[in-house]
Amino acid sequence: MSNTIIEGMDFDMLFLVVNNGTGSRALQIAKKCGISGGTVFRGLGTASNSALKFFGVEDVKKEILIMAARKETAEEALDTLTEKLQLKKRNRGIAFTIPLANLLGNRNCVYNQDAHSRKVEDIMHQAIFTIVDRGQAEEVIDAAVAAGSQGGTVINARGSGSHETSRLFSMDIEPEKEVVMILTEQHTTDAVVSSISNALKIEQPGNGVLFTIDVSNTRGLF
């Protein structure tokens, strides 16, 4: 059966950051709500808990889930995950949704050339994504915290941009990267972005990439 566009259908991307070992359970909960599947990344959550820092445990293993679904399905899954995983309690995890203009690879959808980006109404939070060389994530977090952030989540990745690839024994070497995801209140985003940009000199070629996204339906933020 060929995929078709369903008129007026909106899609959301659901992000979920949970403690290590919880990802599979979270995915099963989401599937029961109608989400067909998702992608799980491993990462580190930076601890703002002073007790953890006292014992030298500042990084906590995390699992990051990314799932796409119809807006209504994503919202139902978000509410169910919040209840089942007790996201209203501290240190259980965070979740948020991002509106999508288009979605491919899912059932009942093809690329819609006439689609327009959906804006988040009454923006309260934004997600800041910073991509830097491996080993620099801590600098990003430190700069963000200095500007009022509570910390972030670090995801390992690889880069192959025009400034990235080197050669060794006639082979292209793609350097390892770190993606830092930070959720901030909308009114503090500019200060956090400025702090990160100044500390990492992001505007200079090859020093990294930073972008922000409006988010909605946040859970687990304190």
Secondary structure as GFF3:
##gff-version 3
##sequence-region A 1 222
A	DSSP	beta_strand	11	19	.	.	.	ID=ss1
A	DSSP	alpha_helix	23	32	.	.	.	ID=ss2
A	DSSP	beta_strand	39	46	.	.	.	ID=ss3
A	DSSP	alpha_helix	50	54	.	.	.	ID=ss4
A	DSSP	beta_strand	59	70	.	.	.	ID=ss5
A	DSSP	alpha_helix	71	84	.	.	.	ID=ss6
A	DSSP	beta_strand	93	100	.	.	.	ID=ss7
A	DSSP	beta_strand	125	133	.	.	.	ID=ss8
A	DSSP	alpha_helix	137	146	.	.	.	ID=ss9
A	DSSP	beta_strand	153	158	.	.	.	ID=ss10
A	DSSP	beta_strand	166	168	.	.	.	ID=ss11
A	DSSP	beta_strand	171	173	.	.	.	ID=ss12
A	DSSP	beta_strand	176	185	.	.	.	ID=ss13
A	DSSP	three_ten_helix	186	188	.	.	.	ID=ss14
A	DSSP	alpha_helix	189	200	.	.	.	ID=ss15
A	DSSP	beta_strand	209	219	.	.	.	ID=ss16
###
